[in-house]
Amino acid sequence: MATLAHVHRTHSGDDLVAAAQAVLARAGEKWTETRAAVYAALVAVSGPTSAYDIAEAVGRRLGRRIAPNSIYRILDLFLQHNLVLRLESRKAYVANIHPGCVHDCIFLVCESCGAVAHSDDDAVADAVGMVVIKHAFQPARSVIEVMGRCKSCATA
């Protein structure tokens, strides 16, 4: 999953939503009301969130119950197009702040407070890519998570 070094352009607010919409449009996918509500629910939280929490937030926003399996289908579509990232250890999702930028992200997960920091390092991603190539492995996706204590918890 090697990448070429590039600039990671981050988005926020309306710009993030517009970037996500553009990625789906380029892929020939529609930006439906439910997809927009799911993405808005992800963007509204500051950290990783579960599909069930997203379903609850979307249900409140749309005024009707949304089945978790519908949320999972949308999240799978978003994962496929790099609009969201999945933290495997938390079974949770975060909005990708640079949709359209395909690379391996590194998550630093605090085991004390649950905070998650997202970092991009093309050198690490390239090193992982070289291991993949060396072993002739065909990855579905790469998830790099480092478990430990954040700076706040480590100094407390």
Long-range contacts (C-beta under 8 A, 24 or more apart in sequence): 1-103, 1-104, 1-125, 1-128, 1-129, 1-132, 1-139, 1-142, 2-125, 2-126, 2-128, 2-129, 2-130, 2-132, 2-133, 3-102, 3-103, 3-104, 3-122, 3-125, 3-126, 3-129, 4-122, 5-122, 6-101, 6-103, 6-122, 8-98, 8-101, 8-103, 8-120, 9-98, 9-101, 10-97, 10-98, 11-97, 11-98, 11-99, 12-97, 16-43, 16-95, 16-97, 16-99, 17-43, 19-98, 19-99, 19-100, 20-78, 20-83, 20-95, 20-99, 22-100, 23-81, 23-82, 23-83, 23-99, 23-100, 24-81, 24-83, 27-81, 29-77, 29-81, 33-62, 34-58, 34-62, 34-66, 34-70, 34-74, 35-74, 35-77, 35-78, 37-61, 37-62, 37-66, 38-71, 38-74, 38-75, 38-78, 39-78, 39-83, 39-95, 42-84, 42-93, 42-94, 42-95, 43-95, 47-94, 47-114, 47-115, 47-116, 48-87, 48-90, 48-92, 48-93, 48-94, 48-116, 49-92, 49-93, 49-94, 50-91, 50-92, 50-93, 51-75, 51-93, 54-93, 79-141, 85-118, 86-143, 87-116, 87-143, 87-145, 88-143, 88-145, 89-145, 89-147, 90-116, 94-118, 104-128, 104-129, 104-142, 104-143, 104-144, 105-144, 106-144, 106-145, 106-146, 107-143, 107-144, 107-145, 107-146, 108-146, 108-148, 108-150, 109-145, 109-146, 109-147, 109-148, 110-148, 110-149, 110-150, 110-153, 111-147, 111-148, 111-149, 112-149, 112-150, 112-153, 113-150, 113-152, 113-153, 115-150, 115-152, 117-150
